[in-house]
Amino acid sequence: MNKVSYSGYRFPPEIIQQAIWLYLRFTLSLRDVEDLLAERGVAVSCETVRRWVNHFGLLIAADLRNRRLKPHTTWHLDEGVPRTHQQQWRCGAA
């Protein structure tokens, strides 16, 4: 799995990741993200945030998908046996 490379960018990776996270997680507008970063002392334009999301958003999403746990090949189905009027019914695969 390749790491996301932030080389050649003016801002540190933490700021880029924070801007992408704010935009995608809270569905803020680009200008809202720009304002939030400005409150934290980071002067960045909304166009820069858009470029970061377009470039790094897919790479970060692919990295998260690769780190997700894979399901096992064996599935277990619990069988319940409710009794109604002294009859036995099976729930689950037949």
C-alpha positions as a Markdown table, in Angstrom:
| # | Residue | x | y | z |
|---|---|---|---|---|
| 1 | Met | 0.0 | 0.0 | 0.0 |
| 2 | Asn | 1.5 | 3.3 | -1.0 |
| 3 | Lys | 1.4 | 6.2 | 1.4 |
| 4 | Val | -0.1 | 9.5 | 0.2 |
| 5 | Ser | 2.8 | 11.8 | -0.7 |
| 6 | Tyr | 2.4 | 15.5 | 0.2 |
| 7 | Ser | 5.8 | 16.5 | -1.1 |
| 8 | Gly | 5.8 | 19.7 | -3.2 |
| 9 | Tyr | 2.9 | 21.3 | -1.3 |
| 10 | Arg | 3.3 | 24.5 | 0.7 |
| 11 | Phe | 1.2 | 23.4 | 3.7 |
| 12 | Pro | 2.1 | 20.5 | 6.1 |
| 13 | Pro | 0.1 | 17.3 | 5.7 |
| 14 | Glu | -1.8 | 17.8 | 8.9 |
| 15 | Ile | -3.4 | 21.0 | 7.6 |
| 16 | Ile | -4.3 | 19.4 | 4.2 |
| 17 | Gln | -5.8 | 16.4 | 6.0 |
| 18 | Gln | -7.8 | 18.6 | 8.4 |
| 19 | Ala | -9.2 | 20.7 | 5.5 |
| 20 | Ile | -10.2 | 17.5 | 3.6 |
| 21 | Trp | -11.7 | 16.0 | 6.7 |
| 22 | Leu | -13.7 | 19.1 | 7.5 |
| 23 | Tyr | -15.1 | 19.3 | 3.9 |
| 24 | Leu | -16.0 | 15.7 | 3.5 |
| 25 | Arg | -17.1 | 14.8 | 7.1 |
| 26 | Phe | -19.3 | 17.7 | 7.8 |
| 27 | Thr | -20.4 | 18.5 | 4.3 |
| 28 | Leu | -19.3 | 22.1 | 4.6 |
| 29 | Ser | -18.8 | 24.4 | 1.7 |
| 30 | Leu | -15.4 | 25.3 | 0.5 |
| 31 | Arg | -15.7 | 28.8 | 1.9 |
| 32 | Asp | -16.8 | 27.4 | 5.3 |
| 33 | Val | -13.6 | 25.3 | 5.4 |
| 34 | Glu | -11.6 | 28.4 | 4.3 |
| 35 | Asp | -13.2 | 30.4 | 7.2 |
| 36 | Leu | -12.5 | 27.7 | 9.8 |
| 37 | Leu | -8.9 | 27.4 | 8.7 |
| 38 | Ala | -8.6 | 31.2 | 8.8 |
| 39 | Glu | -9.9 | 31.2 | 12.4 |
| 40 | Arg | -7.0 | 28.8 | 13.2 |
| 41 | Gly | -4.5 | 31.1 | 11.6 |
| 42 | Val | -4.1 | 29.3 | 8.2 |
| 43 | Ala | -4.5 | 31.6 | 5.2 |
| 44 | Val | -5.7 | 29.3 | 2.4 |
| 45 | Ser | -8.2 | 30.0 | -0.4 |
| 46 | Cys | -11.3 | 27.9 | -1.1 |
| 47 | Glu | -9.8 | 27.0 | -4.5 |
| 48 | Thr | -6.8 | 25.4 | -2.8 |
| 49 | Val | -9.1 | 23.4 | -0.6 |
| 50 | Arg | -11.0 | 22.3 | -3.7 |
| 51 | Arg | -7.8 | 21.2 | -5.4 |
| 52 | Trp | -6.8 | 19.3 | -2.2 |
| 53 | Val | -10.1 | 17.5 | -2.1 |
| 54 | Asn | -10.0 | 16.6 | -5.7 |
| 55 | His | -6.4 | 15.3 | -5.6 |
| 56 | Phe | -6.1 | 13.7 | -2.1 |
| 57 | Gly | -9.7 | 12.8 | -1.4 |
| 58 | Leu | -9.7 | 9.7 | -3.6 |
| 59 | Leu | -6.3 | 8.7 | -2.4 |
| 60 | Ile | -7.2 | 8.9 | 1.3 |
| 61 | Ala | -10.5 | 7.1 | 0.6 |
| 62 | Ala | -8.7 | 4.2 | -1.2 |
| 63 | Asp | -6.2 | 4.0 | 1.7 |
| 64 | Leu | -9.0 | 3.8 | 4.2 |
| 65 | Arg | -10.8 | 1.1 | 2.2 |
| 66 | Asn | -7.6 | -1.0 | 2.1 |
| 67 | Arg | -7.1 | -0.7 | 5.9 |
| 68 | Arg | -10.7 | -1.9 | 6.5 |
| 69 | Leu | -11.0 | -5.4 | 8.0 |
| 70 | Lys | -12.0 | -8.0 | 5.5 |
| 71 | Pro | -15.0 | -10.3 | 6.4 |
| 72 | His | -14.2 | -14.0 | 7.1 |
| 73 | Thr | -15.0 | -16.7 | 4.7 |
| 74 | Thr | -17.1 | -18.6 | 7.3 |
| 75 | Trp | -20.4 | -17.2 | 8.2 |
| 76 | His | -22.4 | -18.4 | 11.2 |
| 77 | Leu | -26.2 | -18.2 | 11.2 |
| 78 | Asp | -27.9 | -18.3 | 14.6 |
| 79 | Glu | -31.0 | -20.4 | 14.6 |
| 80 | Gly | -33.9 | -19.3 | 16.8 |
| 81 | Val | -36.7 | -21.7 | 17.8 |
| 82 | Pro | -39.8 | -19.8 | 18.9 |
| 83 | Arg | -42.6 | -21.9 | 20.2 |
| 84 | Thr | -46.2 | -20.9 | 19.4 |
| 85 | His | -49.1 | -23.1 | 20.3 |
| 86 | Gln | -46.8 | -26.0 | 21.1 |
| 87 | Gln | -45.5 | -26.0 | 17.5 |
| 88 | Gln | -41.8 | -25.7 | 16.7 |
| 89 | Trp | -40.7 | -23.3 | 13.9 |
| 90 | Arg | -37.2 | -22.8 | 12.7 |
| 91 | Cys | -35.8 | -19.4 | 11.8 |
| 92 | Gly | -32.8 | -19.4 | 9.5 |
| 93 | Ala | -31.6 | -21.2 | 6.4 |
| 94 | Ala | -33.6 | -24.2 | 5.4 |
